[in-house]
Amino acid sequence: MKTIVFAEHLNGKFTKSSLEAVSYASAWSASVGGTCIAITYGSIDASVLGTAGANEVWKMDALSAADGEQITKLMLAAQKESGATAIVLSQDLIGKSVAPRLSVRLNAGLVSGASFLPTGNIVKKNVFSGKAIAHVTVNSEISIVTVLPNSYGVNAAGAACPVNAFNAEVGTARVRVKEVRVEESESIPLPEADKVVSAGRGMKGPENWGMIEELAKELGAATACSRPVSDIGWRPHHEHVGQTGIAIRPNLYIAVGISGAIQHLAGVNGSKVIVVINKDPEAPFFKAADYGIIGDAFEVVPQLIAAAKAFNATK
Ligand SMILES: Cc1cc2nc3c(=O)[nH]c(=O)nc-3n(C[C@H](O)[C@H](O)[C@H](O)COP(=O)(O)OP(=O)(O)OC[C@H]3O[C@@H](n4cnc5c(N)ncnc54)[C@H](O)[C@@H]3O)c2cc1C
């Protein structure tokens, strides 16, 4: 079985979710004795995709930005050339845009947001906010899977692999990239973050977020928030996690002054370790927590910052 997997990059680096998709694709193809070809574009050293398990890379140098329609055409051409019967993408912005297009054009079954490797033609994925696992059977000749970010993990045990030039007729982009702005802050993108410090209405107002940012900085974490906080405008919308926001699965999720409503939990309950800080011992979040601190955030968080600073000073 040949598997092709799309790898996206940002600011000269492959995204964590792409490396995860490559790791997934490589493990899937290896499980049936096949090969894994990573497909990418632009001027980047793509041999590193071999460390995540790709056997080879096909790269279209002439393409400079990931436009959904162009990447669809690139993947269609790569599927035709390779004869791949398995196609993997990350369930990120570009994957969500490209996978359904591929599904229609190849008449191929699509399983979106998979967290587990396929067994035969069955792909498992979490449903109902992680409360159940669906076993999806794909009956088409070609299978397409998008991998839920932070669910499978990145394999870095491989070695650099060959990169071959690949060209496809991808047409012109409908979206023109006028400018790429590199974030001035050194903040970590939320979907990529290994650790997240998140806060809710318990923080009382936007002026109190300094300590959340400081704790996140000391821990090397990204910041997030509950929905009402972004709805009121205390924090930007891209920080909103939950059922209607971003779903994240970091190794560490610290929730400060968040009640733990079901809609919030839906986006964070895949986190490996959950720490809850809340002054109400009856807050529902404590039921989902690995560690709970019953206390006032305005007293607890400064103590955590001091402890993190003291720890960092010993490194
Ligand atoms: C259809 C739908 C979709 C939704 N989607 C989402 C979603 O995606 N994400 C999301 O987050 N919400 C979502 N919600 C809203 C959700 O139901 C909750 O209302 C919301 O999560 C509550 O936010 P919160 O915990 O910040 O605020 P609150 O519920 O007001 O809780 C604040 C918490 O802070 C604690 N607290 C107060 N002061 C302190 C202090 N000094 N120190 C420590 N703790 C303190 C309180 O004890 C309380 O537990 C959705 C709702 C609906 C109906």
The ligand as an ORCA input file, in Angstrom:
! r2SCAN-3c Opt
* xyz 0 1
  C     -23.949     25.996     22.600
  C     -22.916     26.426     23.587
  C     -21.590     26.325     23.248
  C     -20.599     26.722     24.152
  N     -19.280     26.601     23.794
  C     -18.338     26.907     24.698
  C     -16.960     26.727     24.400
  O     -16.587     26.325     23.299
  N     -16.050     27.042     25.339
  C     -16.400     27.514     26.581
  O     -15.503     27.786     27.398
  N     -17.701     27.720     26.879
  C     -18.668     27.427     25.973
  N     -19.959     27.637     26.287
  C     -20.269     28.344     27.559
  C     -20.250     27.393     28.749
  O     -21.508     26.776     28.899
  C     -19.923     28.182     30.037
  O     -20.890     29.187     30.205
  C     -18.553     28.804     30.044
  O     -17.576     27.846     29.751
  C     -18.270     29.413     31.415
  O     -17.091     30.152     31.371
  P     -16.240     30.396     32.681
  O     -15.983     29.095     33.347
  O     -15.073     31.260     32.312
  O     -17.197     31.319     33.563
  P     -18.105     30.976     34.814
  O     -19.053     29.885     34.534
  O     -18.659     32.277     35.252
  O     -17.100     30.416     35.909
  C     -16.124     31.206     36.532
  C     -15.438     30.301     37.546
  O     -14.418     31.059     38.167
  C     -14.406     30.717     39.556
  N     -13.818     31.864     40.243
  C     -14.359     33.085     40.451
  N     -13.499     33.905     41.083
  C     -12.372     33.162     41.298
  C     -11.113     33.417     41.891
  N     -10.831     34.637     42.409
  N     -10.203     32.422     41.929
  C     -10.461     31.194     41.412
  N     -11.637     30.897     40.832
  C     -12.566     31.862     40.757
  C     -15.845     30.474     39.913
  O     -15.938     29.639     41.063
  C     -16.351     29.781     38.648
  O     -16.213     28.381     38.760
  C     -20.960     27.247     25.405
  C     -22.323     27.344     25.740
  C     -23.290     26.936     24.846
  C     -24.725     27.035     25.236
*
